[in-house]
Amino acid sequence: MNKVYLPCKSTAWVVVRHNCTGLLRNFSCIEHLFTRTIFQFPRKMSTNPTGRQIPGSKKSRAPKETLRHVKSREQRKRAVDVHGPAIVYAQVVGAGTRDNGPSLYVFSEFNRYLFNCGEGTQRLMQEHKLKAARLDNIFITRMSWDNVGGLSGMILTLKDTGVPEVVLSGPPQLEKYVNAIRVFSGPLEEIKLAVRPCTTQTQYTDDTMTVTQIPIRADLKGETPKSSPNSGKSSPSRSPQNKELRMSADTEDTSTDSRRGRETSPGGKREVTRDPALIVAFVCKLHPKKGNFLVAQAKELGLPVGTAAIGRLIAALKDGKSVTYEGREIRPEEVCTPTDPGPAFIVVECPSEEFVQPVCNNQQLSRYQAGGTEDPAALVVHMTPERVLKNDEYKQWMERFPSTTEHLILNEQVCTVHNVRSHKIQTQLSLIHPEIFPELKHYKTKETQATMHIPNVRAECLLKFQLRPKIEWQGESVCRVQCHLFVLWSFMSPFIRKHL
């Protein structure tokens, strides 16, 4: 007996007996049974008396469980003794090179922040284990593709991870951009998107810090802040690798919210809200953190450590109040470390020379320089091209910060590796054929670096600047490409050792 396997239109295979008399009979019976089953399946789906889930039907998605950090946030709101986070650091995600725009990730125990979200930012965060599940604030310094190109992908990732709400802050046209990406991003009912457009100086406060948004305008030659669509075709601040985000003013906006907020001129004509002459700087001030209670010193002074009575004593001492215990006055400085007032850091983008004077003359930023009304900033992040750093006025503005202020520069002069996995795969493929798969090279610009007389650090992917508990640079996690290790790992595989 021979068996013949005949492919059907489904994934099944029909087995028939190969003989002269029974071939067609057996095949026709099986075909009839198969056809009957297929055509009866839709009727069973429509009249399903049991209510069970039928294979192949769309299953309703169960509601997502509330994320753990959201529950912790609600508990902190009900707490009596509210204090600032103990660990805060800023970390470079994109260094501003040709392959990744400038972006900064700020970590704290309570919140996560992202400054700018260019194309590839989502991939970098996933590759380097920078969890986006707790990201609830995204700040945009300027409406450029280098700053917002990865925003739609990031929003979808946050929705899939169960983040309930994301707040986006930046220029006024950011709200229209978010409404535009809703068209192709699919339903976003599971995540709430809130936009804080910055037209005047505003503040935002949460459990970690207070963020002040500072709008800065420049007088661009040949282009006014509210111009006609034809006058905005070129911008001095646009370079081949850093194109301004184009928003057509003639496109009919069908959303109700956009029509309600549309501005009109006295003559009844609609004015364009695209404003290439606007950037937004951010001043971030960490909340004060109370000093730590020193248990050893408290025991020496006879305080009831380990009993129920010590709770109210610790609370009073951390608030800076002296307490009396068994006739002895105990001052806070005897048993507590000093209170951390909370450092401040500044994120500013100066895309062209037209913005140099408005940035340097801004009164809000000057408050954090030497001789200002606030404590000097611990860190200033410059998302600034090299030609602006060579400007004498901008150099003098940087020098007005005290020597204790660190300067982090993100621009095209940086030479760093972002996607280590790409280098690893390419190195392994080069073992097969080095001409077809050559090793990836680092791009280095031919432009010379600006000479500065202040301490500054060029950004590298995953470079950290710790703001709390101790202000210092941390470079242990910076991306490094070690091709010899990639080759060694490849030859550890039995398959590669066999074929190479």
TARA-V210386 format. One record per pair of residues at least 6 apart in sequence whose ideal C-beta (glycine too) atoms are under 6 Angstrom apart, sorted by the first residue. I is the first residue (numbers start at 0). J is the second residue. Records with the same first field share a line. If there is no record, write none. Layout:
# TARA-V210386
I->J ; J
This chain:
# TARA-V210386
1->17
2->14
3->15 ; 17
4->12
5->13
7->13
13->29
15->25 ; 26
16->25
44->53
63->161
66->161
68->133
75->206
82->288 ; 289
83->286 ; 287 ; 288
84->107 ; 108 ; 109 ; 207
86->108
87->107 ; 466 ; 467
88->106 ; 463 ; 465 ; 466
89->103 ; 105 ; 464
90->104 ; 463
91->458 ; 462
92->102 ; 104 ; 120 ; 123
93->99 ; 100 ; 101 ; 102 ; 117 ; 120
94->409 ; 413 ; 415 ; 458 ; 460
95->101 ; 409 ; 410
96->413
97->240 ; 442
99->119 ; 417
100->117 ; 145
101->115 ; 382 ; 409
102->115 ; 117 ; 120
103->114 ; 380
104->113 ; 129
105->112
107->207
109->206 ; 207
110->205 ; 207
111->133 ; 134
112->136
113->134 ; 137
114->138 ; 346
115->146
116->137 ; 149 ; 150 ; 153
117->145 ; 146 ; 148 ; 149
118->148 ; 149
120->149
121->149 ; 152 ; 153 ; 156
123->417
124->131
127->461
131->156
132->160
135->165
136->166
137->167
138->168 ; 281
139->146 ; 169 ; 173
140->278 ; 279 ; 348
141->278 ; 348
142->170 ; 172 ; 244
143->243 ; 244
144->242 ; 244
145->241
151->180 ; 184
157->165
158->189 ; 190
164->191
165->192
166->193
167->194
168->195
169->279
170->277 ; 279
171->196 ; 198
172->272 ; 273
173->194
174->194 ; 196
177->192 ; 194
178->254
197->212 ; 214 ; 279
200->213
201->212
202->209 ; 211
203->210
208->283 ; 284 ; 285
209->284
210->281 ; 283
211->282
212->279
213->280 ; 363
214->279
215->278 ; 280 ; 357 ; 358
216->276 ; 277
217->276 ; 353 ; 354 ; 357
219->276 ; 353
222->230 ; 231
224->274 ; 276
225->270 ; 271
228->248 ; 249
234->243 ; 275
235->351 ; 353
236->350 ; 351
237->243
243->275
246->273
248->271
262->270
263->269
264->270
278->348
280->347
281->346
282->345
283->344
284->343
285->341 ; 342
286->341
287->338 ; 340 ; 341
288->339
289->317 ; 338
290->335 ; 336 ; 337 ; 338
291->336
292->313 ; 335
293->334
294->304
296->334
297->304 ; 334
298->304
300->329
303->309
312->322
315->322
316->331 ; 334 ; 335
319->331
321->328 ; 330
322->329
342->377 ; 466
343->367 ; 376
344->376 ; 377 ; 378
345->376 ; 379
346->380
348->382
349->358 ; 383 ; 387
355->390 ; 392 ; 393
359->392 ; 396
365->371
366->372 ; 373
367->373 ; 375 ; 376
368->399 ; 400
369->401
375->401 ; 404
376->404
377->470
378->405 ; 464
379->406
380->407
381->408
382->409
383->410
384->410
385->410 ; 412 ; 446 ; 449
387->393
388->449
389->449
397->453
398->453
406->455
407->456 ; 458
408->455 ; 457
409->458
411->444
412->444 ; 448
413->457 ; 458
414->441 ; 443
415->459 ; 460
416->478 ; 480
417->460
419->478
422->439 ; 480
423->485
425->439
426->438 ; 482 ; 485
427->489
428->436
429->436 ; 438
459->477
460->478
461->476 ; 477 ; 478
462->474 ; 477
463->473
464->472
465->471 ; 473
489->495
490->496
